[in-house]
């Protein structure tokens, strides 16, 4: 009976990978920085297409550029998180 009562942790012992969308959001500001330094070619494959699908990046004369929506997303991402404790 004691074997049946073994403790099993509800949390995995390894970190759960972020969804693709979370990964793209997390890395978008760094990608914009890479664009500004003409290093967009260094981005891992698939990211550019995914950012285009989000509507955050468009190609202009073969150069990836942020869209208005991409710039708005970047502004939102660059704001520090709002915490209730900050209002005290």
For each residue, the residues with C-beta under 8 A, 3 or more apart:
1: 4 5
2: 5 6
3: 6
4: 1
5: 1 2
6: 2 3
7:
8:
9: 12 13
10:
11:
12: 9 15 16
13: 9
14:
15: 12
16: 12
17:
18: 22 23 26
19: 22 23
20: 23 24 50
21: 24 25
22: 18 19 25 26
23: 18 19 20 26 27
24: 20 21 27 28 47 50 51 54
25: 21 22 28 73 77
26: 18 22 23
27: 23 24 30 31 47
28: 24 25 31 32 51 56 70 73 74 77
29: 32 33 74 77 78
30: 27 33 34
31: 27 28 34 35 40 43 47 51 57
32: 28 29 35 36 66 70 74
33: 29 30 36 37
34: 30 31 37 39 40 42 43
35: 31 32 38 39 40 64 65 66
36: 32 33
37: 33 34
38: 35
39: 34 35 42
40: 31 34 35 43 48 63 64
41:
42: 34 39
43: 31 34 40 47 48
44: 47
45:
46: 49 50
47: 24 27 31 43 44 50 51
48: 40 43 51 52 57 64
49: 46 52 53
50: 20 24 46 47 53 54
51: 24 28 31 47 48 54 56 57 64 70
52: 48 49 55 56 57 58 59
53: 49 50
54: 24 50 51 57 69 70 73
55: 52 67 69 70
56: 28 51 52 66 67 69 70 73
57: 31 48 51 52 54 64 65 66 67 70
58: 52 64 65 67
59: 52 62 63 64 65
60: 63 65
61:
62: 59
63: 40 59 60
64: 35 40 48 51 57 58 59
65: 35 57 58 59 60
66: 32 35 56 57 70 71 74
67: 55 56 57 58 70 71
68: 71 72
69: 54 55 56 72 73
70: 28 32 51 54 55 56 57 66 67 73 74
71: 66 67 68 74 75
72: 68 69 75 76
73: 25 28 54 56 69 70 76 77
74: 28 29 32 66 70 71 77 78
75: 71 72 78 79
76: 72 73 79
77: 25 28 29 73 74
78: 29 74 75
79: 75 76 82
80:
81:
82: 79 86
83: 86
84: 87 88
85: 88
86: 82 83
87: 84
88: 84 85
